[in-house]
Amino acid sequence: MARVSGKNSWALFLLILAGIVLGGFIGYLAKDVSVLSWLNFGQDFGIGSADGTGTVRFDLGIMVIHFGLRIKITIASIIGVILSVFLYRKL
């Protein structure tokens, strides 16, 4: 990726990715706490299901490959992205 206004766009990408992961983790930890359970509220979508029945399947004869992708966007992960962009601007 090219440099954007003198800053490294890879650093922005990695910070956003870290914000998503840490926010999702914090939301997962807070789901059982009654005051903070709203952090885990979000939308789950993707290709395939958790048990593997709805995945894209390629049967190659000697090998079967399953592809699936699940994404859950939560309030905590959105907060993590906002904080990571704010942190990037301060760098």
HTML snippet that shows the backbone in 3Dmol.js (N, CA, C, O; Angstrom):
<script src="https://3Dmol.org/build/3Dmol-min.js"></script>
<div id="view" style="width:600px;height:400px;position:relative"></div>
<script>
const pdb = `
ATOM      1  N   MET A   1       0.832  -1.178   0.000  1.00  0.00           N
ATOM      2  CA  MET A   1       0.000   0.000   0.000  1.00  0.00           C
ATOM      3  C   MET A   1       0.880   1.246   0.000  1.00  0.00           C
ATOM      4  O   MET A   1       1.991   1.235   0.530  1.00  0.00           O
ATOM      5  N   ALA A   2       0.390   2.275  -0.576  1.00  0.00           N
ATOM      6  CA  ALA A   2       1.146   3.509  -0.687  1.00  0.00           C
ATOM      7  C   ALA A   2       1.004   4.343   0.581  1.00  0.00           C
ATOM      8  O   ALA A   2       0.116   4.120   1.404  1.00  0.00           O
ATOM      9  N   ARG A   3       1.903   5.305   0.710  1.00  0.00           N
ATOM     10  CA  ARG A   3       1.829   6.211   1.851  1.00  0.00           C
ATOM     11  C   ARG A   3       0.716   7.228   1.635  1.00  0.00           C
ATOM     12  O   ARG A   3       0.534   7.749   0.535  1.00  0.00           O
ATOM     13  N   VAL A   4      -0.016   7.497   2.697  1.00  0.00           N
ATOM     14  CA  VAL A   4      -1.103   8.457   2.642  1.00  0.00           C
ATOM     15  C   VAL A   4      -0.750   9.616   3.560  1.00  0.00           C
ATOM     16  O   VAL A   4      -0.643   9.437   4.774  1.00  0.00           O
ATOM     17  N   SER A   5      -0.571  10.789   2.998  1.00  0.00           N
ATOM     18  CA  SER A   5      -0.242  12.017   3.722  1.00  0.00           C
ATOM     19  C   SER A   5       0.930  11.814   4.691  1.00  0.00           C
ATOM     20  O   SER A   5       0.892  12.292   5.825  1.00  0.00           O
ATOM     21  N   GLY A   6       1.958  11.112   4.243  1.00  0.00           N
ATOM     22  CA  GLY A   6       3.162  10.940   5.040  1.00  0.00           C
ATOM     23  C   GLY A   6       3.091   9.843   6.090  1.00  0.00           C
ATOM     24  O   GLY A   6       4.073   9.597   6.791  1.00  0.00           O
ATOM     25  N   LYS A   7       1.970   9.193   6.209  1.00  0.00           N
ATOM     26  CA  LYS A   7       1.844   8.119   7.196  1.00  0.00           C
ATOM     27  C   LYS A   7       1.719   6.787   6.476  1.00  0.00           C
ATOM     28  O   LYS A   7       1.264   6.717   5.335  1.00  0.00           O
ATOM     29  N   ASN A   8       2.126   5.755   7.155  1.00  0.00           N
ATOM     30  CA  ASN A   8       2.104   4.424   6.575  1.00  0.00           C
ATOM     31  C   ASN A   8       0.696   3.838   6.660  1.00  0.00           C
ATOM     32  O   ASN A   8       0.136   3.720   7.749  1.00  0.00           O
ATOM     33  N   SER A   9       0.128   3.472   5.514  1.00  0.00           N
ATOM     34  CA  SER A   9      -1.227   2.919   5.521  1.00  0.00           C
ATOM     35  C   SER A   9      -1.255   1.488   6.070  1.00  0.00           C
ATOM     36  O   SER A   9      -2.306   1.021   6.510  1.00  0.00           O
ATOM     37  N   TRP A  10      -0.133   0.797   6.049  1.00  0.00           N
ATOM     38  CA  TRP A  10      -0.075  -0.532   6.676  1.00  0.00           C
ATOM     39  C   TRP A  10      -0.259  -0.404   8.179  1.00  0.00           C
ATOM     40  O   TRP A  10      -0.888  -1.255   8.808  1.00  0.00           O
ATOM     41  N   ALA A  11       0.292   0.662   8.757  1.00  0.00           N
ATOM     42  CA  ALA A  11       0.117   0.877  10.196  1.00  0.00           C
ATOM     43  C   ALA A  11      -1.352   1.110  10.516  1.00  0.00           C
ATOM     44  O   ALA A  11      -1.851   0.608  11.523  1.00  0.00           O
ATOM     45  N   LEU A  12      -2.048   1.864   9.674  1.00  0.00           N
ATOM     46  CA  LEU A  12      -3.482   2.077   9.875  1.00  0.00           C
ATOM     47  C   LEU A  12      -4.242   0.767   9.768  1.00  0.00           C
ATOM     48  O   LEU A  12      -5.109   0.488  10.596  1.00  0.00           O
ATOM     49  N   PHE A  13      -3.932  -0.041   8.765  1.00  0.00           N
ATOM     50  CA  PHE A  13      -4.586  -1.337   8.589  1.00  0.00           C
ATOM     51  C   PHE A  13      -4.378  -2.232   9.803  1.00  0.00           C
ATOM     52  O   PHE A  13      -5.327  -2.847  10.289  1.00  0.00           O
ATOM     53  N   LEU A  14      -3.147  -2.309  10.295  1.00  0.00           N
ATOM     54  CA  LEU A  14      -2.850  -3.160  11.452  1.00  0.00           C
ATOM     55  C   LEU A  14      -3.510  -2.634  12.723  1.00  0.00           C
ATOM     56  O   LEU A  14      -3.969  -3.422  13.550  1.00  0.00           O
ATOM     57  N   LEU A  15      -3.565  -1.315  12.888  1.00  0.00           N
ATOM     58  CA  LEU A  15      -4.242  -0.753  14.055  1.00  0.00           C
ATOM     59  C   LEU A  15      -5.741  -1.022  14.013  1.00  0.00           C
ATOM     60  O   LEU A  15      -6.344  -1.336  15.040  1.00  0.00           O
ATOM     61  N   ILE A  16      -6.348  -0.902  12.834  1.00  0.00           N
ATOM     62  CA  ILE A  16      -7.779  -1.189  12.711  1.00  0.00           C
ATOM     63  C   ILE A  16      -8.046  -2.664  12.981  1.00  0.00           C
ATOM     64  O   ILE A  16      -9.010  -3.008  13.665  1.00  0.00           O
ATOM     65  N   LEU A  17      -7.203  -3.526  12.450  1.00  0.00           N
ATOM     66  CA  LEU A  17      -7.352  -4.961  12.703  1.00  0.00           C
ATOM     67  C   LEU A  17      -7.213  -5.279  14.189  1.00  0.00           C
ATOM     68  O   LEU A  17      -7.978  -6.076  14.732  1.00  0.00           O
ATOM     69  N   ALA A  18      -6.233  -4.652  14.845  1.00  0.00           N
ATOM     70  CA  ALA A  18      -6.057  -4.854  16.286  1.00  0.00           C
ATOM     71  C   ALA A  18      -7.252  -4.315  17.055  1.00  0.00           C
ATOM     72  O   ALA A  18      -7.663  -4.917  18.048  1.00  0.00           O
ATOM     73  N   GLY A  19      -7.821  -3.189  16.618  1.00  0.00           N
ATOM     74  CA  GLY A  19      -9.005  -2.635  17.275  1.00  0.00           C
ATOM     75  C   GLY A  19     -10.202  -3.549  17.154  1.00  0.00           C
ATOM     76  O   GLY A  19     -10.970  -3.702  18.104  1.00  0.00           O
ATOM     77  N   ILE A  20     -10.371  -4.171  15.973  1.00  0.00           N
ATOM     78  CA  ILE A  20     -11.472  -5.111  15.776  1.00  0.00           C
ATOM     79  C   ILE A  20     -11.313  -6.329  16.680  1.00  0.00           C
ATOM     80  O   ILE A  20     -12.262  -6.755  17.338  1.00  0.00           O
ATOM     81  N   VAL A  21     -10.114  -6.878  16.705  1.00  0.00           N
ATOM     82  CA  VAL A  21      -9.866  -8.090  17.494  1.00  0.00           C
ATOM     83  C   VAL A  21     -10.003  -7.805  18.996  1.00  0.00           C
ATOM     84  O   VAL A  21     -10.681  -8.542  19.712  1.00  0.00           O
ATOM     85  N   LEU A  22      -9.361  -6.742  19.463  1.00  0.00           N
ATOM     86  CA  LEU A  22      -9.443  -6.433  20.898  1.00  0.00           C
ATOM     87  C   LEU A  22     -10.855  -6.028  21.304  1.00  0.00           C
ATOM     88  O   LEU A  22     -11.319  -6.397  22.383  1.00  0.00           O
ATOM     89  N   GLY A  23     -11.538  -5.277  20.456  1.00  0.00           N
ATOM     90  CA  GLY A  23     -12.918  -4.910  20.762  1.00  0.00           C
ATOM     91  C   GLY A  23     -13.830  -6.122  20.820  1.00  0.00           C
ATOM     92  O   GLY A  23     -14.668  -6.233  21.715  1.00  0.00           O
ATOM     93  N   GLY A  24     -13.669  -7.033  19.862  1.00  0.00           N
ATOM     94  CA  GLY A  24     -14.459  -8.260  19.883  1.00  0.00           C
ATOM     95  C   GLY A  24     -14.172  -9.110  21.101  1.00  0.00           C
ATOM     96  O   GLY A  24     -15.079  -9.714  21.674  1.00  0.00           O
ATOM     97  N   PHE A  25     -12.911  -9.158  21.499  1.00  0.00           N
ATOM     98  CA  PHE A  25     -12.537  -9.926  22.690  1.00  0.00           C
ATOM     99  C   PHE A  25     -13.129  -9.304  23.948  1.00  0.00           C
ATOM    100  O   PHE A  25     -13.634 -10.020  24.812  1.00  0.00           O
ATOM    101  N   ILE A  26     -13.072  -7.989  24.059  1.00  0.00           N
ATOM    102  CA  ILE A  26     -13.647  -7.305  25.217  1.00  0.00           C
ATOM    103  C   ILE A  26     -15.166  -7.491  25.240  1.00  0.00           C
ATOM    104  O   ILE A  26     -15.754  -7.693  26.303  1.00  0.00           O
ATOM    105  N   GLY A  27     -15.794  -7.422  24.074  1.00  0.00           N
ATOM    106  CA  GLY A  27     -17.237  -7.664  24.001  1.00  0.00           C
ATOM    107  C   GLY A  27     -17.597  -9.071  24.423  1.00  0.00           C
ATOM    108  O   GLY A  27     -18.600  -9.281  25.106  1.00  0.00           O
ATOM    109  N   TYR A  28     -16.779 -10.045  24.019  1.00  0.00           N
ATOM    110  CA  TYR A  28     -17.018 -11.439  24.413  1.00  0.00           C
ATOM    111  C   TYR A  28     -16.882 -11.606  25.920  1.00  0.00           C
ATOM    112  O   TYR A  28     -17.680 -12.306  26.544  1.00  0.00           O
ATOM    113  N   LEU A  29     -15.874 -10.966  26.508  1.00  0.00           N
ATOM    114  CA  LEU A  29     -15.686 -11.073  27.955  1.00  0.00           C
ATOM    115  C   LEU A  29     -16.804 -10.373  28.733  1.00  0.00           C
ATOM    116  O   LEU A  29     -17.150 -10.784  29.840  1.00  0.00           O
ATOM    117  N   ALA A  30     -17.363  -9.316  28.144  1.00  0.00           N
ATOM    118  CA  ALA A  30     -18.376  -8.531  28.845  1.00  0.00           C
ATOM    119  C   ALA A  30     -19.793  -9.061  28.645  1.00  0.00           C
ATOM    120  O   ALA A  30     -20.734  -8.501  29.208  1.00  0.00           O
ATOM    121  N   LYS A  31     -19.972 -10.111  27.869  1.00  0.00           N
ATOM    122  CA  LYS A  31     -21.336 -10.574  27.567  1.00  0.00           C
ATOM    123  C   LYS A  31     -22.090 -11.093  28.781  1.00  0.00           C
ATOM    124  O   LYS A  31     -23.319 -11.036  28.802  1.00  0.00           O
ATOM    125  N   ASP A  32     -21.392 -11.597  29.791  1.00  0.00           N
ATOM    126  CA  ASP A  32     -22.054 -12.136  30.978  1.00  0.00           C
ATOM    127  C   ASP A  32     -22.199 -11.105  32.099  1.00  0.00           C
ATOM    128  O   ASP A  32     -22.857 -11.376  33.104  1.00  0.00           O
ATOM    129  N   VAL A  33     -21.596  -9.937  31.939  1.00  0.00           N
ATOM    130  CA  VAL A  33     -21.711  -8.874  32.936  1.00  0.00           C
ATOM    131  C   VAL A  33     -22.946  -8.051  32.579  1.00  0.00           C
ATOM    132  O   VAL A  33     -23.025  -7.485  31.489  1.00  0.00           O
ATOM    133  N   SER A  34     -23.906  -7.985  33.493  1.00  0.00           N
ATOM    134  CA  SER A  34     -25.205  -7.370  33.159  1.00  0.00           C
ATOM    135  C   SER A  34     -25.077  -5.900  32.765  1.00  0.00           C
ATOM    136  O   SER A  34     -25.803  -5.440  31.884  1.00  0.00           O
ATOM    137  N   VAL A  35     -24.185  -5.166  33.386  1.00  0.00           N
ATOM    138  CA  VAL A  35     -24.025  -3.739  33.079  1.00  0.00           C
ATOM    139  C   VAL A  35     -23.343  -3.535  31.724  1.00  0.00           C
ATOM    140  O   VAL A  35     -23.629  -2.557  31.033  1.00  0.00           O
ATOM    141  N   LEU A  36     -22.450  -4.439  31.340  1.00  0.00           N
ATOM    142  CA  LEU A  36     -21.665  -4.286  30.109  1.00  0.00           C
ATOM    143  C   LEU A  36     -22.108  -5.204  28.975  1.00  0.00           C
ATOM    144  O   LEU A  36     -21.422  -5.288  27.956  1.00  0.00           O
ATOM    145  N   SER A  37     -23.222  -5.886  29.125  1.00  0.00           N
ATOM    146  CA  SER A  37     -23.637  -6.845  28.102  1.00  0.00           C
ATOM    147  C   SER A  37     -23.953  -6.181  26.769  1.00  0.00           C
ATOM    148  O   SER A  37     -23.928  -6.853  25.738  1.00  0.00           O
ATOM    149  N   TRP A  38     -24.247  -4.890  26.756  1.00  0.00           N
ATOM    150  CA  TRP A  38     -24.534  -4.175  25.525  1.00  0.00           C
ATOM    151  C   TRP A  38     -23.308  -4.101  24.610  1.00  0.00           C
ATOM    152  O   TRP A  38     -23.459  -3.898  23.405  1.00  0.00           O
ATOM    153  N   LEU A  39     -22.109  -4.262  25.154  1.00  0.00           N
ATOM    154  CA  LEU A  39     -20.899  -4.233  24.325  1.00  0.00           C
ATOM    155  C   LEU A  39     -20.841  -5.405  23.349  1.00  0.00           C
ATOM    156  O   LEU A  39     -20.208  -5.300  22.299  1.00  0.00           O
ATOM    157  N   ASN A  40     -21.488  -6.512  23.680  1.00  0.00           N
ATOM    158  CA  ASN A  40     -21.469  -7.691  22.821  1.00  0.00           C
ATOM    159  C   ASN A  40     -22.639  -7.707  21.833  1.00  0.00           C
ATOM    160  O   ASN A  40     -22.759  -8.645  21.045  1.00  0.00           O
ATOM    161  N   PHE A  41     -23.497  -6.694  21.860  1.00  0.00           N
ATOM    162  CA  PHE A  41     -24.619  -6.627  20.930  1.00  0.00           C
ATOM    163  C   PHE A  41     -24.092  -6.351  19.532  1.00  0.00           C
ATOM    164  O   PHE A  41     -23.279  -5.447  19.339  1.00  0.00           O
ATOM    165  N   GLY A  42     -24.547  -7.122  18.561  1.00  0.00           N
ATOM    166  CA  GLY A  42     -24.092  -6.902  17.201  1.00  0.00           C
ATOM    167  C   GLY A  42     -24.763  -7.820  16.215  1.00  0.00           C
ATOM    168  O   GLY A  42     -25.726  -8.519  16.531  1.00  0.00           O
ATOM    169  N   GLN A  43     -24.236  -7.801  15.022  1.00  0.00           N
ATOM    170  CA  GLN A  43     -24.789  -8.576  13.912  1.00  0.00           C
ATOM    171  C   GLN A  43     -23.781  -9.636  13.490  1.00  0.00           C
ATOM    172  O   GLN A  43     -22.589  -9.353  13.368  1.00  0.00           O
ATOM    173  N   ASP A  44     -24.256 -10.847  13.269  1.00  0.00           N
ATOM    174  CA  ASP A  44     -23.432 -11.969  12.841  1.00  0.00           C
ATOM    175  C   ASP A  44     -23.854 -12.350  11.423  1.00  0.00           C
ATOM    176  O   ASP A  44     -25.030 -12.613  11.172  1.00  0.00           O
ATOM    177  N   PHE A  45     -22.903 -12.379  10.503  1.00  0.00           N
ATOM    178  CA  PHE A  45     -23.229 -12.758   9.133  1.00  0.00           C
ATOM    179  C   PHE A  45     -22.016 -13.421   8.493  1.00  0.00           C
ATOM    180  O   PHE A  45     -20.907 -13.346   9.022  1.00  0.00           O
ATOM    181  N   GLY A  46     -22.232 -14.063   7.363  1.00  0.00           N
ATOM    182  CA  GLY A  46     -21.129 -14.687   6.660  1.00  0.00           C
ATOM    183  C   GLY A  46     -21.561 -15.814   5.765  1.00  0.00           C
ATOM    184  O   GLY A  46     -22.744 -15.999   5.481  1.00  0.00           O
ATOM    185  N   ILE A  47     -20.577 -16.561   5.329  1.00  0.00           N
ATOM    186  CA  ILE A  47     -20.772 -17.725   4.472  1.00  0.00           C
ATOM    187  C   ILE A  47     -20.490 -18.951   5.317  1.00  0.00           C
ATOM    188  O   ILE A  47     -19.413 -19.073   5.900  1.00  0.00           O
ATOM    189  N   GLY A  48     -21.440 -19.849   5.386  1.00  0.00           N
ATOM    190  CA  GLY A  48     -21.256 -21.061   6.176  1.00  0.00           C
ATOM    191  C   GLY A  48     -21.868 -20.906   7.550  1.00  0.00           C
ATOM    192  O   GLY A  48     -22.381 -19.845   7.907  1.00  0.00           O
ATOM    193  N   SER A  49     -21.806 -21.978   8.312  1.00  0.00           N
ATOM    194  CA  SER A  49     -22.347 -21.970   9.662  1.00  0.00           C
ATOM    195  C   SER A  49     -21.291 -22.492  10.622  1.00  0.00           C
ATOM    196  O   SER A  49     -20.250 -23.003  10.210  1.00  0.00           O
ATOM    197  N   ALA A  50     -21.574 -22.356  11.890  1.00  0.00           N
ATOM    198  CA  ALA A  50     -20.600 -22.755  12.907  1.00  0.00           C
ATOM    199  C   ALA A  50     -20.315 -24.250  12.883  1.00  0.00           C
ATOM    200  O   ALA A  50     -19.205 -24.668  13.212  1.00  0.00           O
ATOM    201  N   ASP A  51     -21.300 -25.070  12.499  1.00  0.00           N
ATOM    202  CA  ASP A  51     -21.094 -26.518  12.495  1.00  0.00           C
ATOM    203  C   ASP A  51     -20.549 -27.037  11.167  1.00  0.00           C
ATOM    204  O   ASP A  51     -20.294 -28.234  11.037  1.00  0.00           O
ATOM    205  N   GLY A  52     -20.365 -26.158  10.178  1.00  0.00           N
ATOM    206  CA  GLY A  52     -19.769 -26.571   8.911  1.00  0.00           C
ATOM    207  C   GLY A  52     -20.744 -27.104   7.881  1.00  0.00           C
ATOM    208  O   GLY A  52     -20.318 -27.536   6.809  1.00  0.00           O
ATOM    209  N   THR A  53     -22.039 -27.090   8.167  1.00  0.00           N
ATOM    210  CA  THR A  53     -22.999 -27.646   7.213  1.00  0.00           C
ATOM    211  C   THR A  53     -23.286 -26.703   6.054  1.00  0.00           C
ATOM    212  O   THR A  53     -23.649 -27.160   4.970  1.00  0.00           O
ATOM    213  N   GLY A  54     -23.134 -25.411   6.255  1.00  0.00           N
ATOM    214  CA  GLY A  54     -23.457 -24.465   5.203  1.00  0.00           C
ATOM    215  C   GLY A  54     -22.249 -23.883   4.497  1.00  0.00           C
ATOM    216  O   GLY A  54     -22.353 -22.824   3.879  1.00  0.00           O
ATOM    217  N   THR A  55     -21.119 -24.538   4.570  1.00  0.00           N
ATOM    218  CA  THR A  55     -19.907 -24.011   3.957  1.00  0.00           C
ATOM    219  C   THR A  55     -19.854 -24.346   2.475  1.00  0.00           C
ATOM    220  O   THR A  55     -20.564 -25.227   1.992  1.00  0.00           O
ATOM    221  N   VAL A  56     -18.997 -23.625   1.769  1.00  0.00           N
ATOM    222  CA  VAL A  56     -18.742 -23.945   0.367  1.00  0.00           C
ATOM    223  C   VAL A  56     -17.824 -25.162   0.356  1.00  0.00           C
ATOM    224  O   VAL A  56     -16.778 -25.153   1.004  1.00  0.00           O
ATOM    225  N   ARG A  57     -18.203 -26.202  -0.371  1.00  0.00           N
ATOM    226  CA  ARG A  57     -17.474 -27.474  -0.323  1.00  0.00           C
ATOM    227  C   ARG A  57     -16.935 -27.827  -1.699  1.00  0.00           C
ATOM    228  O   ARG A  57     -17.666 -27.818  -2.690  1.00  0.00           O
ATOM    229  N   PHE A  58     -15.640 -28.138  -1.745  1.00  0.00           N
ATOM    230  CA  PHE A  58     -14.998 -28.604  -2.963  1.00  0.00           C
ATOM    231  C   PHE A  58     -14.536 -30.039  -2.741  1.00  0.00           C
ATOM    232  O   PHE A  58     -13.667 -30.295  -1.907  1.00  0.00           O
ATOM    233  N   ASP A  59     -15.120 -30.975  -3.492  1.00  0.00           N
ATOM    234  CA  ASP A  59     -14.729 -32.378  -3.400  1.00  0.00           C
ATOM    235  C   ASP A  59     -13.793 -32.667  -4.562  1.00  0.00           C
ATOM    236  O   ASP A  59     -14.216 -32.730  -5.716  1.00  0.00           O
ATOM    237  N   LEU A  60     -12.514 -32.843  -4.243  1.00  0.00           N
ATOM    238  CA  LEU A  60     -11.496 -33.060  -5.268  1.00  0.00           C
ATOM    239  C   LEU A  60     -11.137 -34.530  -5.439  1.00  0.00           C
ATOM    240  O   LEU A  60     -10.118 -34.847  -6.051  1.00  0.00           O
ATOM    241  N   GLY A  61     -11.934 -35.405  -4.922  1.00  0.00           N
ATOM    242  CA  GLY A  61     -11.668 -36.834  -5.050  1.00  0.00           C
ATOM    243  C   GLY A  61     -10.829 -37.363  -3.911  1.00  0.00           C
ATOM    244  O   GLY A  61     -11.290 -38.203  -3.139  1.00  0.00           O
ATOM    245  N   ILE A  62      -9.609 -36.886  -3.796  1.00  0.00           N
ATOM    246  CA  ILE A  62      -8.732 -37.349  -2.717  1.00  0.00           C
ATOM    247  C   ILE A  62      -8.766 -36.417  -1.516  1.00  0.00           C
ATOM    248  O   ILE A  62      -8.245 -36.739  -0.448  1.00  0.00           O
ATOM    249  N   MET A  63      -9.390 -35.251  -1.706  1.00  0.00           N
ATOM    250  CA  MET A  63      -9.399 -34.261  -0.640  1.00  0.00           C
ATOM    251  C   MET A  63     -10.697 -33.449  -0.745  1.00  0.00           C
ATOM    252  O   MET A  63     -11.142 -33.111  -1.841  1.00  0.00           O
ATOM    253  N   VAL A  64     -11.286 -33.146   0.399  1.00  0.00           N
ATOM    254  CA  VAL A  64     -12.474 -32.302   0.451  1.00  0.00           C
ATOM    255  C   VAL A  64     -12.106 -31.033   1.202  1.00  0.00           C
ATOM    256  O   VAL A  64     -11.587 -31.090   2.317  1.00  0.00           O
ATOM    257  N   ILE A  65     -12.377 -29.879   0.585  1.00  0.00           N
ATOM    258  CA  ILE A  65     -12.035 -28.591   1.174  1.00  0.00           C
ATOM    259  C   ILE A  65     -13.328 -27.847   1.482  1.00  0.00           C
ATOM    260  O   ILE A  65     -14.212 -27.739   0.631  1.00  0.00           O
ATOM    261  N   HIS A  66     -13.429 -27.335   2.706  1.00  0.00           N
ATOM    262  CA  HIS A  66     -14.580 -26.536   3.129  1.00  0.00           C
ATOM    263  C   HIS A  66     -14.118 -25.099   3.345  1.00  0.00           C
ATOM    264  O   HIS A  66     -13.109 -24.855   4.007  1.00  0.00           O
ATOM    265  N   PHE A  67     -14.859 -24.156   2.786  1.00  0.00           N
ATOM    266  CA  PHE A  67     -14.582 -22.744   2.996  1.00  0.00           C
ATOM    267  C   PHE A  67     -15.771 -22.100   3.678  1.00  0.00           C
ATOM    268  O   PHE A  67     -16.917 -22.322   3.288  1.00  0.00           O
ATOM    269  N   GLY A  68     -15.499 -21.311   4.688  1.00  0.00           N
ATOM    270  CA  GLY A  68     -16.547 -20.583   5.378  1.00  0.00           C
ATOM    271  C   GLY A  68     -15.965 -19.350   6.038  1.00  0.00           C
ATOM    272  O   GLY A  68     -14.776 -19.304   6.352  1.00  0.00           O
ATOM    273  N   LEU A  69     -16.801 -18.361   6.243  1.00  0.00           N
ATOM    274  CA  LEU A  69     -16.372 -17.118   6.862  1.00  0.00           C
ATOM    275  C   LEU A  69     -17.509 -16.589   7.718  1.00  0.00           C
ATOM    276  O   LEU A  69     -18.620 -16.407   7.221  1.00  0.00           O
ATOM    277  N   ARG A  70     -17.256 -16.343   8.976  1.00  0.00           N
ATOM    278  CA  ARG A  70     -18.246 -15.761   9.883  1.00  0.00           C
ATOM    279  C   ARG A  70     -17.665 -14.466  10.424  1.00  0.00           C
ATOM    280  O   ARG A  70     -16.520 -14.430  10.874  1.00  0.00           O
ATOM    281  N   ILE A  71     -18.443 -13.422  10.380  1.00  0.00           N
ATOM    282  CA  ILE A  71     -18.033 -12.124  10.904  1.00  0.00           C
ATOM    283  C   ILE A  71     -19.113 -11.650  11.866  1.00  0.00           C
ATOM    284  O   ILE A  71     -20.300 -11.675  11.543  1.00  0.00           O
ATOM    285  N   LYS A  72     -18.691 -11.218  13.045  1.00  0.00           N
ATOM    286  CA  LYS A  72     -19.625 -10.646  14.009  1.00  0.00           C
ATOM    287  C   LYS A  72     -19.149  -9.243  14.337  1.00  0.00           C
ATOM    288  O   LYS A  72     -18.082  -9.052  14.920  1.00  0.00           O
ATOM    289  N   ILE A  73     -19.952  -8.273  13.957  1.00  0.00           N
ATOM    290  CA  ILE A  73     -19.639  -6.881  14.250  1.00  0.00           C
ATOM    291  C   ILE A  73     -20.410  -6.500  15.512  1.00  0.00           C
ATOM    292  O   ILE A  73     -21.640  -6.543  15.542  1.00  0.00           O
ATOM    293  N   THR A  74     -19.670  -6.129  16.544  1.00  0.00           N
ATOM    294  CA  THR A  74     -20.285  -5.768  17.816  1.00  0.00           C
ATOM    295  C   THR A  74     -20.024  -4.298  18.124  1.00  0.00           C
ATOM    296  O   THR A  74     -19.213  -3.644  17.469  1.00  0.00           O
ATOM    297  N   ILE A  75     -20.716  -3.802  19.117  1.00  0.00           N
ATOM    298  CA  ILE A  75     -20.505  -2.428  19.567  1.00  0.00           C
ATOM    299  C   ILE A  75     -19.060  -2.250  20.037  1.00  0.00           C
ATOM    300  O   ILE A  75     -18.441  -1.224  19.757  1.00  0.00           O
ATOM    301  N   ALA A  76     -18.526  -3.233  20.741  1.00  0.00           N
ATOM    302  CA  ALA A  76     -17.161  -3.143  21.253  1.00  0.00           C
ATOM    303  C   ALA A  76     -16.147  -3.113  20.115  1.00  0.00           C
ATOM    304  O   ALA A  76     -15.147  -2.401  20.210  1.00  0.00           O
ATOM    305  N   SER A  77     -16.377  -3.869  19.038  1.00  0.00           N
ATOM    306  CA  SER A  77     -15.430  -3.839  17.923  1.00  0.00           C
ATOM    307  C   SER A  77     -15.505  -2.512  17.173  1.00  0.00           C
ATOM    308  O   SER A  77     -14.488  -2.041  16.662  1.00  0.00           O
ATOM    309  N   ILE A  78     -16.681  -1.902  17.096  1.00  0.00           N
ATOM    310  CA  ILE A  78     -16.799  -0.586  16.475  1.00  0.00           C
ATOM    311  C   ILE A  78     -16.068   0.465  17.317  1.00  0.00           C
ATOM    312  O   ILE A  78     -15.392   1.340  16.776  1.00  0.00           O
ATOM    313  N   ILE A  79     -16.207   0.374  18.627  1.00  0.00           N
ATOM    314  CA  ILE A  79     -15.465   1.273  19.515  1.00  0.00           C
ATOM    315  C   ILE A  79     -13.963   1.057  19.349  1.00  0.00           C
ATOM    316  O   ILE A  79     -13.195   2.019  19.353  1.00  0.00           O
ATOM    317  N   GLY A  80     -13.539  -0.200  19.204  1.00  0.00           N
ATOM    318  CA  GLY A  80     -12.127  -0.497  18.984  1.00  0.00           C
ATOM    319  C   GLY A  80     -11.607   0.111  17.691  1.00  0.00           C
ATOM    320  O   GLY A  80     -10.483   0.611  17.658  1.00  0.00           O
ATOM    321  N   VAL A  81     -12.399   0.078  16.627  1.00  0.00           N
ATOM    322  CA  VAL A  81     -11.988   0.686  15.356  1.00  0.00           C
ATOM    323  C   VAL A  81     -11.875   2.197  15.500  1.00  0.00           C
ATOM    324  O   VAL A  81     -10.915   2.795  15.016  1.00  0.00           O
ATOM    325  N   ILE A  82     -12.847   2.818  16.160  1.00  0.00           N
ATOM    326  CA  ILE A  82     -12.811   4.266  16.354  1.00  0.00           C
ATOM    327  C   ILE A  82     -11.583   4.673  17.165  1.00  0.00           C
ATOM    328  O   ILE A  82     -10.911   5.652  16.839  1.00  0.00           O
ATOM    329  N   LEU A  83     -11.294   3.918  18.222  1.00  0.00           N
ATOM    330  CA  LEU A  83     -10.115   4.218  19.039  1.00  0.00           C
ATOM    331  C   LEU A  83      -8.818   4.002  18.267  1.00  0.00           C
ATOM    332  O   LEU A  83      -7.864   4.757  18.449  1.00  0.00           O
ATOM    333  N   SER A  84      -8.767   2.986  17.410  1.00  0.00           N
ATOM    334  CA  SER A  84      -7.545   2.740  16.647  1.00  0.00           C
ATOM    335  C   SER A  84      -7.321   3.830  15.594  1.00  0.00           C
ATOM    336  O   SER A  84      -6.176   4.220  15.363  1.00  0.00           O
ATOM    337  N   VAL A  85      -8.375   4.331  14.954  1.00  0.00           N
ATOM    338  CA  VAL A  85      -8.222   5.440  14.003  1.00  0.00           C
ATOM    339  C   VAL A  85      -7.798   6.700  14.743  1.00  0.00           C
ATOM    340  O   VAL A  85      -6.956   7.451  14.250  1.00  0.00           O
ATOM    341  N   PHE A  86      -8.373   6.946  15.930  1.00  0.00           N
ATOM    342  CA  PHE A  86      -7.971   8.093  16.740  1.00  0.00           C
ATOM    343  C   PHE A  86      -6.499   7.983  17.136  1.00  0.00           C
ATOM    344  O   PHE A  86      -5.769   8.973  17.085  1.00  0.00           O
ATOM    345  N   LEU A  87      -6.061   6.794  17.528  1.00  0.00           N
ATOM    346  CA  LEU A  87      -4.667   6.564  17.875  1.00  0.00           C
ATOM    347  C   LEU A  87      -3.752   6.775  16.677  1.00  0.00           C
ATOM    348  O   LEU A  87      -2.667   7.339  16.818  1.00  0.00           O
ATOM    349  N   TYR A  88      -4.177   6.332  15.505  1.00  0.00           N
ATOM    350  CA  TYR A  88      -3.391   6.516  14.287  1.00  0.00           C
ATOM    351  C   TYR A  88      -3.211   7.995  13.956  1.00  0.00           C
ATOM    352  O   TYR A  88      -2.132   8.416  13.538  1.00  0.00           O
ATOM    353  N   ARG A  89      -4.252   8.767  14.142  1.00  0.00           N
ATOM    354  CA  ARG A  89      -4.145  10.204  13.859  1.00  0.00           C
ATOM    355  C   ARG A  89      -3.222  10.911  14.838  1.00  0.00           C
ATOM    356  O   ARG A  89      -2.606  11.920  14.492  1.00  0.00           O
ATOM    357  N   LYS A  90      -3.119  10.391  16.059  1.00  0.00           N
ATOM    358  CA  LYS A  90      -2.242  11.005  17.069  1.00  0.00           C
ATOM    359  C   LYS A  90      -0.776  10.639  16.847  1.00  0.00           C
ATOM    360  O   LYS A  90       0.111  11.337  17.340  1.00  0.00           O
ATOM    361  N   LEU A  91      -0.506   9.557  16.114  1.00  0.00           N
ATOM    362  CA  LEU A  91       0.882   9.139  15.876  1.00  0.00           C
ATOM    363  C   LEU A  91       1.612  10.070  14.951  1.00  0.00           C
ATOM    364  O   LEU A  91       2.787   9.852  14.655  1.00  0.00           O
TER     365      LEU A  91
END
`;
const viewer = $3Dmol.createViewer("view");
viewer.addModel(pdb, "pdb");
viewer.setStyle({}, {cartoon: {color: "spectrum"}});
viewer.zoomTo();
viewer.render();
</script>
